[in-house]
Each structure stands twice: as C-alpha cells, then as structure tokens.
Amino acid sequence: MTSHTAPLTSFSTSGLSVTGLSATDVEPLLNIMEKLRDPQTGCPWDKAQTFQTIVPFTLEEAYEVADTIERLAWDELPDELGDLLFQIVFYCQLGKEQGLFDFATVIEKISDKLTRRHPHVFGEKNPQIGDSAQAMKANWEAIKATEREQKAQQVAGETQADTVVSALDNIPRTQPALSRSIKIQQRVARVGFDWAELEPVVAKIHEEIDEVLHEVNQPEQDQAKVQSEMGDLLFAVVNLARHLKVDPEQALRQANLKFERRFRGVEQLASESGKSMQEHTLMELDAYWDQVKATETR
C-alpha cells in the first residue's frame, strides 16, 4: 500500500454510507475524495497533490495490480483494484476543481470510445471482419489509426500548419521503456517497416553487441556512448521478442522471479554449509546455483 491511501483509511465518512453499495454506485467514493480535498477540513497531504505528483503513485498501483494477478492472490485483488480506482477518482477531482473535466466526463469518453471501436458489437456486423480475435484486433488497430489521423488533421486545422500523421503518434513517453519499445515496433511494422524473416533480426543483435564491445574497449571509455549502444542492443532484443510473439516486459519479469528464486536457494545452501556467502568462492556459489537449478521442474 502506498502512502496516499493512508488518509483514506483514517478518514471519517461523516454520515456517508459506504456499505451495501451496488457495483455502479461510485458517488460515495467521489464524495470521500471531495472531502479529502476540502480546502478547510481536508487532509493536508491530499490537498497538496497535483496531477504531476500523483503519477508515480498511479504507476505503482498499476504494478501492484499486476503483481497480485501474477501471484494469483485473488483475495487481495479487489483491494489493489480499489487503490487503482482511487487514482482515477483523484485525477477527476483535480480536473473538476480546475474546470477541466470530472468523473462523468471520463465515463462518457471511455463509453464512447469502446462503442466506436467495437462496431461489430454495437453496430451492424461486418462480415469482412470475421469472428477471430486476430481479425478483431486488426480492426481495432485500423480504427485507432483512423482516429489518430483525424486528430492530427484537427490539430493541423487549429494551428493552420501542415502536420504529418505519424504511425508513432500518441505513444506515451512515460510508458515503461520495454513496453514502449514493442509498441513502437508494432506501429512501424503495420506500415511495412519491418523484417519479414528472423535471420536479420538476430543478426542485428550480434551487430549491436559488437558495437557495445567496441565502445567498452576504447582506451578512454565514453559512458554516454556505451549507454547509447546498450540502448540499441536492448531495442534489438525487444525486436526479437516481438518476432517470437513474446511480451518482453512479461518475459523479463519472469526472468527476475526465476533468478530471485534460484539465488535464494543458493543463499539457503550457503547458510547450511556454515559459511557466509562472502566466504565462498564464485566456483562454489556456481555449484550451488547448478544444484538449485537441477531441482527445478522447469
């Protein structure tokens, strides 16, 4: 739980009924948020927040939801989803205070978007789309591309300037780097900027490794160049994951968990030996690692 939820748990609803609610009754939560932001009687922490300061908490809550699902901790999921919902309500309260938008606006926007992007459900069924999930996804992306083009044309009309509609428009820069990389690559692939075969994808990785090592082996190493080449290498690896239909974010999370599990096993074996980790040689620790790995079923 993050610090921003503490004021909510200690807050008295002052007559607001928060029990026996239906799934559609969000008014009590909106009222709680409004009271938390009340200029006179609200919580000092909540009153001090802005759109910008809440963003890190929103990202943290989204990751906590993902972690709960990965752990199959279904009893914890409603609580974590509530924390994530609270973030949305917080943004809506800020928007309401500044005359920008409110919760009803958000509901209206997402309802309109979902209806517009699912014409096969809410409109006349198009036999050309088909019934497969792959066909539906392709149609969804086509609709999104049209929306981006319309938005760019609108901006061009407002600024009276020529605007190039890019396949890369509207990809959030704050999105985690791995998932943003694959989003970029998916977008450019749809307009034909992609390798059709796996061989050049793998060759590119080897090329980027060579470039990293070239910078590392310079007499006077330039850390900025090393970082740049490492970025190119990671981007190339993400491209390989995409071609193999692997989610790189998910794959790396799984790799982290696997390494953590095995390293804890190494620590356990080291403890049972009566020596600290530091008293072992790397060869001994590697032997423990192989021992732990051998006990795993996968």
N, C-alpha and C positions, 0 to 999 in steps of 0.2 A: 504494500500500500504506500502511495506517495504522500508527501506532507500536505498536499492540498486537500486531501479527504478528511483530515483531522477536524477542521472547523465544522464540516457537515455532520460528523458523528456526534459532536458535542452540542449541536445546535438544537434548541428547543423550538418545536414547530408552532408553539403558541396557538393551539386550537386547530391547526391543520391536521386533518385525518390522513394518515399515510398507511392505514391498514385496510384490507379488504378491497383493494383497488382492482379495477379491470386492466387488461393489458393495454388499453387505449387511453387510459386516464393519466396524462402527464402533468395536469395542472398543478397538483401538489408539489411536484418536483420543481416546476417553474417558479412557484411561489416561494419555495425554500431558497432557490437561487437568488430571487429578487431581494429577499430579506438579508441574505448573506452580503449583498452589495449595497444595502441601505446606507446612505451617507451618514446618518446619525447613529443607528443601532446595529449596523452590520459588523461583520468580522474584519478586523484590521488587515489581515492577510488577504482575504478575498477582495477587499476594496482596493488594495494596492496593485492588483493584477491588470495586465493589458493583454491584447491579442498576442503580442510578441512573447510575453513572459510565460504564457500558458503552453506554448508549442512544445517545449521539452517534456512537459507532463503528459501531453496528448500522445506523443511518440512512445513514452514509457508505458502508458496504459495499454496502447495497442500491442506492444511487445509482451506485456503481461497476459493479455488475452491469448496471444499465440502460444506462449509458454504453457498456459493452463490447458489448452487443447492438445498440445504435444504430449503433455503428461497424462492425458485422459482424465483429468481431475474435474469431472463434470459437476461435482458438488460445489466447486469453487467458481465455476464459470459464470453463474448469474451475478455474483458479487463483482467479478472483474468486468463483466459487460456493463454493470451499473456504473463503475468508475469511468469507463469509456464514454458512456452516455452522458455522464456528468460534465465531461469536457465539452461536448456539443452544446449542452444547455448553458454552460459558462460563456461560450462564444456568442450564443444567441442573446444572452443578457447584455453582453457588451455591445452587440450590434443594435439592440433595442435602445439602450441608453444613448447611443450616438446617432440614432435615427437612420441607421443603415439597413437593418433587417431584423426580424425576430424569428422565433421558433416556427411560427406558421409559415413564414416565407421559405424556410428550409424544407418543410414538409411539402409545400407546393412545388418547389423546384425539383426535388427528387421524385415526386409522384409524376410530374410532367415528363421528366427525363426517362423514367422507366417505361412509361406508357409509349413515348415516342420511339424508344429503342426496341420495343417488343411489338412491332406491328403484327407479327404472326399470332400474338396472343390477344391483343386489344383491338386489332383491326381485321381486315379481311385477310384470310390465309393466302399466302403467295406460294403456289405450287413449285415455283422455281427455287425457292429457298430450301425445301426439303425438311426432313424431320430430325436429322442428325445434329448432335451437339456441335460438331465441327462446322456444319453449314450455318447454324445459328450464330456461332462466334464470328464467322466471316461476315455475316450480315450485320452483326453488332458493330464490328470494326468499320464496315463501309458507312454505316450511319454516323459513327463518330467522326470519320474523315470528312463527311459532308458538313457536319456541324462545325468542325474546325475551319473549313473553307468559308462557310457563311460568316463565322465570327471574324475571320481575317478581313473579309470584304467589308464587314460593318466597320471595323477599325479603320480601314483604308478610306471609307466614306467619311468618317468622323474627322480624320486628320488630313483628308484630301491629299493623300500621298500613296504612291504605289507600294503595295505590300505583297511580298512573295509568300504564298501559302506554303509553309514547310511541313514536311512529314513529322518533324520533331517539335512542332508547336505543342504547348500545354503539357510538357513532361516536367513535373515539379523538380526544381533543383535541390530541394531539401529531401527528396526521396533517398533512401539508403543507396549507396553507390552501386552495390551489386545488382539490386533490382532495377535501378535506373539504367544501368548498362544494358541489361537484357531488353528493357523497354525500348531503348534507343535502337538496338539492333533489330528488334522485331518491326519497328516502324520503317526503317530503311529497307528491310528485306521485302516489305509489301510493295515497294516501288521498284524492285528489281536490283537493289544494291546489295547483293549477297552472293556467296559462292554456292554453287549447286552440289558440289562434291565435298567430301570430308577431308581429302588429302591436302588441299591448300589451307584449310583451317588449321590442321595440325602443323603444317609447315610454317605457318605464321607464328605459332607458339615457339617453335625452335628458333626462328629468326629473332623474336623478341628476347628470348633467353640469352642469345649471343650478344645482343645489344646491351642487355643489363650487365653481363660479364665484361664487356668491352669498357663500360664506364667504371665498373668496380676496379678494374685492373690498371686504370690510369695512374701515372706517377703522382699526380695531385688530383685526388678524387673530388668531384663536384657533386655534393649531396643532392642538389636540386635536379641535376641531370639523372642521377641514379633513381630518384623518386619518379621522375617523368617516365623513364624506361620501365620501371616497375609497374607504373600505371598502365602502360601499353601492354605489358605482359598479362596483367590481370584482366584487362579488357579482352585480350585474345583468348584467355582461358574461359571467360564467360561466353564468348562466341562458340567455343567448342561445346560447352554445356548446352547452349541453345540448340545447336545442331543435333545433339544427342537427346533432345527433349528432356533435359534435366533442369530443374529450378536451382540455380547456383546458390541462392540465399538458403534454401532448404538443405541443399547438399552440404554447405559449409556448417550450418547449424548441427547437422547430424555428425559431421566430422569432429566438431568441437565436443559434442557429447561423447563420442566414441573415445577421443583422446583423453577426456577427463575421466571416463570410466576406467580406462586402462592404466592411466597414471595413478589413480587412487589404488588400483591393485598393486602397482609397483611399490607405492608407499607402504601398503599393508605388508608385503613380503619383506621389505627392508626393515620394518618395525619388528617383525617376527624373528629376524636374524639377530636382533640385539644390537645392531649398529644403526647410527643415524644415516640419512640419505647422503650427507656430505662425506661420510666415512667410506662410502662405496666408490669403486671405480666406475667409470662410464660403462666399461665392459660388463661389470656385474649388474648394473642397472638395466642394460640392454637385455641381459639374460632373463631378468625378472619380467621385462616387457614381453619377451617371447613366450615366457611361461604363462603370463596372463592371457596373451592373445590366443594361445593354444587351447585355453579352457573355454573360449567363446564359441558359440554355435555359428556365428556369422561375423 
